[in-house]
Amino acid sequence: QVQLVESGGGLVQAGGSLRLSCAASGSIVSINVMGWYRQAPGKQREPVATITSSGTTGYADSVKGRFTISRDNAKNTVYLQMNNLKPDDTAVYYCNAEGTSWPWKTFNSWGQGTQVTVSS
C-alpha cells in the first residue's frame, strides 16, 4: 500500500503564493505520474497539474503561467508552487500518484487533501 501526505495549504490573500508538498511512502517500486487535483465547494474534483517520472508536465488552462509542478524522484515527493493566487483557486487540493508497488502491482493513491483558501 502506498500512502500520500500533503502539506503546505493555508489562507492567503489574492496575489499571494503557496507551495504544496506531497510525500509518498510505502512499498513503492516506481511512480509513473504524480499530480495535483482540486475540489471547490459544489464542484467536481478537477486536475490541476501532472508530472511524469521523466519530467513532462501538464497544466489546466486556468493555472497556466501561475502554477509550477515539480518532483524529487529520490524523495518520492511532488510539489506545486502556486503564484498569483486568485479567489477561484480556493479548494481542497489532493495529491495523486500512479505507479507500481512491491512486488508487482499497480497503484493509484490519493492524499488526504489540504485546504487552500484565497481571500479577496
Long-range contacts (C-beta under 8 A, 24 or more apart in sequence): 1-26, 1-27, 1-101, 1-107, 1-109, 2-26, 2-27, 2-28, 2-97, 2-99, 2-101, 2-107, 2-109, 3-109, 4-95, 4-96, 4-97, 4-109, 4-110, 4-111, 4-112, 5-111, 5-112, 6-93, 6-94, 6-95, 6-111, 6-112, 6-113, 6-114, 7-114, 8-114, 9-93, 9-114, 9-115, 9-116, 10-115, 10-116, 10-117, 11-117, 11-118, 11-119, 12-85, 12-116, 12-117, 12-118, 12-119, 13-118, 13-119, 14-85, 14-86, 14-87, 14-118, 14-119, 14-120, 15-84, 15-85, 16-85, 16-118, 17-81, 17-82, 17-83, 17-84, 17-85, 18-82, 18-85, 18-116, 19-79, 19-80, 19-81, 19-82, 20-79, 20-80, 20-82, 20-93, 20-95, 20-114, 20-116, 21-77, 21-78, 21-79, 22-77, 22-78, 22-79, 22-95, 22-97, 22-111, 23-75, 23-76, 23-77, 24-76, 24-77, 24-78, 24-97, 24-109, 25-76, 26-101, 27-101, 27-102, 28-76, 28-99, 28-100, 28-101, 28-102, 29-99, 29-100, 29-101, 29-102, 29-103, 29-104, 30-99, 30-100, 31-73, 31-76, 31-97, 31-98, 31-99, 32-98, 32-99, 32-100, 33-96, 33-97, 33-98, 33-99, 34-71, 34-78, 34-95, 34-96, 34-97, 34-98, 35-69, 35-78, 35-95, 35-96, 35-97, 36-69, 36-78, 36-80, 36-93, 36-94, 36-95, 36-96, 37-93, 37-94, 37-95, 37-96, 38-89, 38-91, 38-92, 38-93, 38-94, 38-116, 39-91, 39-92, 39-94, 39-113, 40-88, 40-90, 40-91, 40-92, 41-91, 43-91, 45-94, 48-80, 48-93, 49-80, 51-78, 62-88, 63-89, 82-116, 85-116, 85-118, 86-118, 87-118, 87-119, 87-120, 88-118, 89-116, 89-118, 90-116, 90-117, 90-118, 91-116, 92-116
